[in-house]
Amino acid sequence: MAVNAIMEGVRPNKPEWAGLLGFSDELWGAVELCWLEDRDARPRVEDILSSLKDAVSFWYTRGF
């Protein structure tokens, strides 16, 4: 299960097709930052919300 793997420190690679769904390198980078073991190094909720708003704009303009 993916959750168990992540809890064990295994992180997935960005799927090649992710860009087609609006998963930009920047958004994927934000996801990776959320996985950092050091919680103090993780991004603030406000920063993640900003990344998600950008992704939603992409999805909305393309009819997802």
C-alpha positions as a printed NumPy array, in Angstrom:
array([[  0.   ,   0.   ,   0.   ],
       [  1.3  ,   3.451,  -0.899],
       [  0.697,   4.943,   2.552],
       [  2.777,   2.234,   4.222],
       [  5.587,   2.704,   1.706],
       [  5.633,   6.457,   2.266],
       [  5.685,   5.966,   6.036],
       [  8.724,   3.726,   5.53 ],
       [ 10.504,   6.481,   3.6  ],
       [  9.82 ,   5.215,   0.07 ],
       [  8.771,   8.038,  -2.231],
       [  7.234,   7.578,  -5.67 ],
       [  8.663,   9.195,  -8.76 ],
       [  6.588,  11.69 , -10.672],
       [  4.633,   9.77 , -13.325],
       [  5.532,  10.729, -16.9  ],
       [  1.881,  11.527, -17.687],
       [  1.451,  13.782, -14.637],
       [  2.069,  16.935, -16.671],
       [ -0.939,  16.179, -18.845],
       [ -3.102,  16.455, -15.724],
       [ -1.552,  19.738, -14.625],
       [  0.943,  18.248, -12.213],
       [  3.734,  20.685, -13.008],
       [  7.295,  20.263, -11.783],
       [  6.586,  23.009,  -9.261],
       [  3.518,  21.234,  -7.881],
       [  5.369,  17.921,  -7.733],
       [  8.189,  19.696,  -5.899],
       [  5.659,  20.955,  -3.343],
       [  4.417,  17.391,  -2.848],
       [  7.971,  16.186,  -2.304],
       [  8.568,  18.911,   0.265],
       [  5.528,  17.676,   2.207],
       [  7.212,  14.276,   2.483],
       [ 10.308,  15.6  ,   4.245],
       [ 10.969,  13.733,   7.475],
       [ 11.952,  16.941,   9.258],
       [  8.582,  18.57 ,   9.866],
       [ 10.211,  21.976,  10.358],
       [ 11.547,  21.808,   6.8  ],
       [  8.107,  21.118,   5.311],
       [  6.242,  23.974,   3.599],
       [  3.613,  26.018,   5.365],
       [ -0.034,  25.295,   4.621],
       [ -0.295,  28.695,   2.934],
       [  2.46 ,  27.737,   0.497],
       [  0.749,  24.465,  -0.379],
       [ -2.578,  26.229,  -0.861],
       [ -0.913,  28.616,  -3.301],
       [  0.487,  25.673,  -5.298],
       [ -2.923,  24.006,  -5.348],
       [ -4.644,  27.202,  -6.517],
       [ -2.245,  27.371,  -9.454],
       [ -3.021,  23.739, -10.304],
       [ -6.768,  24.328, -10.078],
       [ -6.438,  27.239, -12.501],
       [ -4.688,  24.904, -14.945],
       [ -7.348,  22.222, -14.555],
       [-10.212,  24.708, -14.851],
       [ -8.901,  26.286, -18.07 ],
       [ -8.57 ,  22.832, -19.661],
       [-12.004,  21.555, -18.677],
       [-10.996,  18.926, -16.123]])
